[in-house]
């Protein structure tokens, strides 16, 4: 009887060990599948960015007169108006006052400067397009800069849920009117300093 109990215990122990082993082996394909999905996703993103960079390169080559600079963050820009008299650029916490417009790479306007209105931006402390977040910190007062952004520096996969589509590279023109420490910013004074947009002939109402 004692011999039978020992055999029975060994049998159940073998069943438990086999079950654990099978359970562990059953999990392995899941982790392998997950790893494979991540690799495929990374490969797709690299291919997507490379394709957008090719489009941007074509834009740059189409007009050799524009001296584009490649940034360390993966976008390109050139100066239309440059201010070499000043050396200061916006830093974290400053209030930056700027105007901008957004186009696609073919030059079609997505958002006009009038549509976007003058911007008041607390540097690095407010949500803003990633490319602009970095690009504005390169600028000096009164400079006008044209930026070429891949979609990951813009609105990425989701777009802006309005006019900017999925994975859309962008051409942005930015004019930095002024910037200052937050303590020196007076909204009322600055509002009066913003130039009024004159109506075009089309918008003028005549009696």
BALOBA-1460 file (C-alpha; in Angstrom, 3 decimals):
// residues 207
<rec num="1" residu="x" x="0.000" y="0.000" z="0.000"/>
<rec num="2" residu="x" x="2.817" y="2.386" z="0.926"/>
<rec num="3" residu="x" x="4.510" y="1.581" z="-2.379"/>
<rec num="4" residu="x" x="1.271" y="2.367" z="-4.228"/>
<rec num="5" residu="x" x="0.975" y="5.804" z="-2.514"/>
<rec num="6" residu="x" x="4.534" y="6.693" z="-3.501"/>
<rec num="7" residu="x" x="3.837" y="5.742" z="-7.125"/>
<rec num="8" residu="x" x="0.604" y="7.808" z="-7.071"/>
<rec num="9" residu="x" x="2.408" y="10.877" z="-5.661"/>
<rec num="10" residu="x" x="5.123" y="10.597" z="-8.309"/>
<rec num="11" residu="x" x="2.465" y="10.309" z="-11.006"/>
<rec num="12" residu="x" x="0.676" y="13.504" z="-9.927"/>
<rec num="13" residu="x" x="4.000" y="15.328" z="-9.603"/>
<rec num="14" residu="x" x="4.877" y="14.339" z="-13.172"/>
<rec num="15" residu="x" x="1.470" y="15.558" z="-14.409"/>
<rec num="16" residu="x" x="1.932" y="18.936" z="-12.675"/>
<rec num="17" residu="x" x="5.443" y="19.399" z="-14.070"/>
<rec num="18" residu="x" x="4.272" y="18.529" z="-17.564"/>
<rec num="19" residu="x" x="1.372" y="20.978" z="-17.269"/>
<rec num="20" residu="x" x="3.657" y="23.791" z="-16.126"/>
<rec num="21" residu="x" x="6.085" y="23.107" z="-18.945"/>
<rec num="22" residu="x" x="3.310" y="23.109" z="-21.539"/>
<rec num="23" residu="x" x="1.885" y="26.343" z="-20.078"/>
<rec num="24" residu="x" x="5.270" y="28.052" z="-20.281"/>
<rec num="25" residu="x" x="5.876" y="26.832" z="-23.829"/>
<rec num="26" residu="x" x="2.421" y="28.030" z="-24.858"/>
<rec num="27" residu="x" x="3.383" y="31.605" z="-23.919"/>
<rec num="28" residu="x" x="6.540" y="31.729" z="-26.007"/>
<rec num="29" residu="x" x="4.883" y="32.289" z="-29.411"/>
<rec num="30" residu="x" x="2.938" y="35.287" z="-27.969"/>
<rec num="31" residu="x" x="6.126" y="37.128" z="-26.990"/>
<rec num="32" residu="x" x="7.711" y="36.210" z="-30.302"/>
<rec num="33" residu="x" x="4.639" y="37.541" z="-32.124"/>
<rec num="34" residu="x" x="4.766" y="40.766" z="-30.119"/>
<rec num="35" residu="x" x="8.452" y="41.222" z="-30.915"/>
<rec num="36" residu="x" x="7.777" y="40.584" z="-34.593"/>
<rec num="37" residu="x" x="4.971" y="43.171" z="-34.607"/>
<rec num="38" residu="x" x="7.257" y="45.792" z="-33.042"/>
<rec num="39" residu="x" x="9.965" y="45.129" z="-35.625"/>
<rec num="40" residu="x" x="7.452" y="45.430" z="-38.460"/>
<rec num="41" residu="x" x="6.071" y="48.653" z="-36.986"/>
<rec num="42" residu="x" x="9.558" y="50.187" z="-36.677"/>
<rec num="43" residu="x" x="10.373" y="49.132" z="-40.234"/>
<rec num="44" residu="x" x="7.150" y="50.758" z="-41.526"/>
<rec num="45" residu="x" x="7.880" y="54.007" z="-39.673"/>
<rec num="46" residu="x" x="11.432" y="54.135" z="-41.039"/>
<rec num="47" residu="x" x="10.134" y="53.572" z="-44.565"/>
<rec num="48" residu="x" x="7.472" y="56.267" z="-44.077"/>
<rec num="49" residu="x" x="9.960" y="58.857" z="-42.794"/>
<rec num="50" residu="x" x="12.428" y="58.008" z="-45.571"/>
<rec num="51" residu="x" x="9.675" y="58.576" z="-48.147"/>
<rec num="52" residu="x" x="8.786" y="61.953" z="-46.623"/>
<rec num="53" residu="x" x="12.450" y="62.955" z="-46.507"/>
<rec num="54" residu="x" x="12.689" y="62.152" z="-50.230"/>
<rec num="55" residu="x" x="9.745" y="64.487" z="-50.870"/>
<rec num="56" residu="x" x="11.404" y="67.228" z="-48.828"/>
<rec num="57" residu="x" x="14.703" y="66.706" z="-50.618"/>
<rec num="58" residu="x" x="12.877" y="67.181" z="-53.940"/>
<rec num="59" residu="x" x="11.422" y="70.483" z="-52.675"/>
<rec num="60" residu="x" x="14.879" y="71.677" z="-51.599"/>
<rec num="61" residu="x" x="16.478" y="70.698" z="-54.925"/>
<rec num="62" residu="x" x="13.706" y="72.414" z="-56.885"/>
<rec num="63" residu="x" x="14.940" y="75.844" z="-55.734"/>
<rec num="64" residu="x" x="18.751" y="75.934" z="-55.252"/>
<rec num="65" residu="x" x="18.592" y="79.664" z="-54.450"/>
<rec num="66" residu="x" x="17.170" y="78.825" z="-51.020"/>
<rec num="67" residu="x" x="19.942" y="77.938" z="-48.568"/>
<rec num="68" residu="x" x="18.315" y="75.296" z="-46.414"/>
<rec num="69" residu="x" x="19.896" y="74.254" z="-43.119"/>
<rec num="70" residu="x" x="19.441" y="70.727" z="-41.745"/>
<rec num="71" residu="x" x="18.605" y="70.783" z="-38.039"/>
<rec num="72" residu="x" x="19.766" y="68.186" z="-35.544"/>
<rec num="73" residu="x" x="16.117" y="67.332" z="-34.822"/>
<rec num="74" residu="x" x="15.381" y="66.155" z="-38.366"/>
<rec num="75" residu="x" x="13.810" y="69.125" z="-40.133"/>
<rec num="76" residu="x" x="15.055" y="71.739" z="-42.611"/>
<rec num="77" residu="x" x="14.746" y="75.519" z="-42.681"/>
<rec num="78" residu="x" x="15.927" y="78.678" z="-44.414"/>
<rec num="79" residu="x" x="15.820" y="82.366" z="-43.520"/>
<rec num="80" residu="x" x="13.775" y="84.863" z="-45.495"/>
<rec num="81" residu="x" x="14.544" y="87.659" z="-43.018"/>
<rec num="82" residu="x" x="17.517" y="87.387" z="-40.683"/>
<rec num="83" residu="x" x="18.468" y="89.469" z="-37.643"/>
<rec num="84" residu="x" x="22.228" y="89.295" z="-37.091"/>
<rec num="85" residu="x" x="22.225" y="92.298" z="-34.756"/>
<rec num="86" residu="x" x="20.722" y="90.298" z="-31.879"/>
<rec num="87" residu="x" x="22.022" y="87.116" z="-30.312"/>
<rec num="88" residu="x" x="19.195" y="86.195" z="-27.934"/>
<rec num="89" residu="x" x="16.668" y="83.484" z="-28.776"/>
<rec num="90" residu="x" x="13.578" y="82.359" z="-26.834"/>
<rec num="91" residu="x" x="14.143" y="80.068" z="-23.877"/>
<rec num="92" residu="x" x="11.887" y="77.947" z="-21.686"/>
<rec num="93" residu="x" x="9.239" y="80.033" z="-19.943"/>
<rec num="94" residu="x" x="9.541" y="83.067" z="-22.242"/>
<rec num="95" residu="x" x="6.468" y="84.429" z="-23.986"/>
<rec num="96" residu="x" x="6.946" y="84.267" z="-27.763"/>
<rec num="97" residu="x" x="4.728" y="86.333" z="-30.057"/>
<rec num="98" residu="x" x="4.686" y="85.007" z="-33.591"/>
<rec num="99" residu="x" x="2.691" y="84.652" z="-36.790"/>
<rec num="100" residu="x" x="2.722" y="81.618" z="-39.059"/>
<rec num="101" residu="x" x="1.042" y="79.842" z="-41.913"/>
<rec num="102" residu="x" x="0.979" y="76.197" z="-42.924"/>
<rec num="103" residu="x" x="1.230" y="74.759" z="-46.452"/>
<rec num="104" residu="x" x="1.647" y="71.319" z="-47.959"/>
<rec num="105" residu="x" x="4.858" y="70.505" z="-49.834"/>
<rec num="106" residu="x" x="3.289" y="71.600" z="-53.127"/>
<rec num="107" residu="x" x="2.785" y="75.096" z="-51.756"/>
<rec num="108" residu="x" x="-0.974" y="74.858" z="-51.243"/>
<rec num="109" residu="x" x="-2.129" y="76.807" z="-48.187"/>
<rec num="110" residu="x" x="-3.656" y="74.656" z="-45.463"/>
<rec num="111" residu="x" x="-3.941" y="77.394" z="-42.827"/>
<rec num="112" residu="x" x="-3.281" y="81.035" z="-43.728"/>
<rec num="113" residu="x" x="-1.647" y="83.509" z="-41.365"/>
<rec num="114" residu="x" x="-4.938" y="85.397" z="-41.082"/>
<rec num="115" residu="x" x="-6.759" y="82.188" z="-40.226"/>
<rec num="116" residu="x" x="-4.298" y="81.244" z="-37.483"/>
<rec num="117" residu="x" x="-4.112" y="84.769" z="-36.005"/>
<rec num="118" residu="x" x="-1.177" y="86.131" z="-33.949"/>
<rec num="119" residu="x" x="0.128" y="83.504" z="-31.565"/>
<rec num="120" residu="x" x="1.053" y="83.954" z="-27.894"/>
<rec num="121" residu="x" x="3.118" y="80.974" z="-26.806"/>
<rec num="122" residu="x" x="4.768" y="80.124" z="-23.490"/>
<rec num="123" residu="x" x="7.961" y="78.440" z="-24.681"/>
<rec num="124" residu="x" x="8.216" y="74.745" z="-23.796"/>
<rec num="125" residu="x" x="5.252" y="75.040" z="-21.413"/>
<rec num="126" residu="x" x="2.357" y="74.770" z="-23.861"/>
<rec num="127" residu="x" x="1.290" y="72.133" z="-26.348"/>
<rec num="128" residu="x" x="2.368" y="73.048" z="-29.861"/>
<rec num="129" residu="x" x="3.510" y="71.270" z="-33.014"/>
<rec num="130" residu="x" x="6.814" y="69.549" z="-32.227"/>
<rec num="131" residu="x" x="8.659" y="71.170" z="-35.120"/>
<rec num="132" residu="x" x="7.546" y="74.674" z="-34.141"/>
<rec num="133" residu="x" x="8.373" y="73.977" z="-30.502"/>
<rec num="134" residu="x" x="12.001" y="73.455" z="-31.470"/>
<rec num="135" residu="x" x="12.188" y="75.829" z="-34.437"/>
<rec num="136" residu="x" x="11.046" y="78.920" z="-32.536"/>
<rec num="137" residu="x" x="13.954" y="78.509" z="-30.109"/>
<rec num="138" residu="x" x="16.356" y="78.966" z="-33.042"/>
<rec num="139" residu="x" x="14.905" y="82.329" z="-34.017"/>
<rec num="140" residu="x" x="15.787" y="85.897" z="-33.099"/>
<rec num="141" residu="x" x="13.341" y="88.805" z="-32.937"/>
<rec num="142" residu="x" x="11.923" y="89.984" z="-36.266"/>
<rec num="143" residu="x" x="13.189" y="86.952" z="-38.164"/>
<rec num="144" residu="x" x="11.113" y="85.150" z="-40.757"/>
<rec num="145" residu="x" x="11.941" y="81.491" z="-41.300"/>
<rec num="146" residu="x" x="10.547" y="78.771" z="-43.572"/>
<rec num="147" residu="x" x="10.494" y="75.246" z="-42.113"/>
<rec num="148" residu="x" x="10.088" y="71.856" z="-43.785"/>
<rec num="149" residu="x" x="8.777" y="69.255" z="-41.319"/>
<rec num="150" residu="x" x="8.276" y="65.525" z="-41.745"/>
<rec num="151" residu="x" x="4.962" y="64.319" z="-40.318"/>
<rec num="152" residu="x" x="6.522" y="63.097" z="-37.061"/>
<rec num="153" residu="x" x="7.606" y="66.709" z="-36.408"/>
<rec num="154" residu="x" x="4.093" y="67.856" z="-37.294"/>
<rec num="155" residu="x" x="0.856" y="66.050" z="-36.457"/>
<rec num="156" residu="x" x="1.922" y="62.477" z="-37.142"/>
<rec num="157" residu="x" x="-0.430" y="59.622" z="-37.855"/>
<rec num="158" residu="x" x="-3.601" y="61.322" z="-36.591"/>
<rec num="159" residu="x" x="-3.230" y="64.679" z="-38.339"/>
<rec num="160" residu="x" x="-4.942" y="67.588" z="-36.591"/>
<rec num="161" residu="x" x="-8.453" y="66.153" z="-37.067"/>
<rec num="162" residu="x" x="-9.230" y="69.027" z="-39.398"/>
<rec num="163" residu="x" x="-7.281" y="70.124" z="-42.491"/>
<rec num="164" residu="x" x="-3.970" y="68.336" z="-41.869"/>
<rec num="165" residu="x" x="-4.160" y="64.725" z="-42.931"/>
<rec num="166" residu="x" x="-2.543" y="61.485" z="-41.811"/>
<rec num="167" residu="x" x="1.268" y="61.396" z="-42.018"/>
<rec num="168" residu="x" x="1.439" y="64.751" z="-43.818"/>
<rec num="169" residu="x" x="4.771" y="66.612" z="-44.108"/>
<rec num="170" residu="x" x="4.388" y="70.377" z="-43.779"/>
<rec num="171" residu="x" x="5.885" y="73.647" z="-44.987"/>
<rec num="172" residu="x" x="5.554" y="76.315" z="-42.259"/>
<rec num="173" residu="x" x="6.474" y="79.996" z="-42.460"/>
<rec num="174" residu="x" x="7.074" y="81.652" z="-39.084"/>
<rec num="175" residu="x" x="7.669" y="85.305" z="-38.197"/>
<rec num="176" residu="x" x="8.868" y="85.850" z="-34.625"/>
<rec num="177" residu="x" x="7.608" y="89.334" z="-33.802"/>
<rec num="178" residu="x" x="8.932" y="89.472" z="-30.255"/>
<rec num="179" residu="x" x="9.667" y="87.465" z="-27.118"/>
<rec num="180" residu="x" x="10.231" y="88.332" z="-23.476"/>
<rec num="181" residu="x" x="10.304" y="86.836" z="-19.954"/>
<rec num="182" residu="x" x="6.841" y="86.002" z="-18.701"/>
<rec num="183" residu="x" x="7.154" y="88.604" z="-15.908"/>
<rec num="184" residu="x" x="7.506" y="91.371" z="-18.510"/>
<rec num="185" residu="x" x="4.590" y="90.292" z="-20.671"/>
<rec num="186" residu="x" x="1.601" y="92.637" z="-20.571"/>
<rec num="187" residu="x" x="-1.232" y="91.241" z="-22.707"/>
<rec num="188" residu="x" x="-2.988" y="94.592" z="-23.132"/>
<rec num="189" residu="x" x="0.143" y="96.446" z="-24.313"/>
<rec num="190" residu="x" x="1.137" y="93.598" z="-26.619"/>
<rec num="191" residu="x" x="-2.363" y="93.393" z="-28.095"/>
<rec num="192" residu="x" x="-2.153" y="97.045" z="-29.088"/>
<rec num="193" residu="x" x="1.257" y="96.422" z="-30.648"/>
<rec num="194" residu="x" x="-0.057" y="93.699" z="-32.983"/>
<rec num="195" residu="x" x="-0.445" y="95.161" z="-36.490"/>
<rec num="196" residu="x" x="-3.997" y="95.200" z="-37.724"/>
<rec num="197" residu="x" x="-4.688" y="93.057" z="-40.795"/>
<rec num="198" residu="x" x="-5.886" y="95.296" z="-43.605"/>
<rec num="199" residu="x" x="-8.831" y="93.966" z="-45.619"/>
<rec num="200" residu="x" x="-8.141" y="93.065" z="-49.227"/>
<rec num="201" residu="x" x="-10.133" y="94.595" z="-52.079"/>
<rec num="202" residu="x" x="-12.339" y="91.529" z="-52.023"/>
<rec num="203" residu="x" x="-13.145" y="92.020" z="-48.324"/>
<rec num="204" residu="x" x="-13.735" y="95.791" z="-48.503"/>
<rec num="205" residu="x" x="-17.384" y="96.758" z="-48.218"/>
<rec num="206" residu="x" x="-18.503" y="99.737" z="-50.272"/>
<rec num="207" residu="x" x="-21.804" y="101.540" z="-50.168"/>
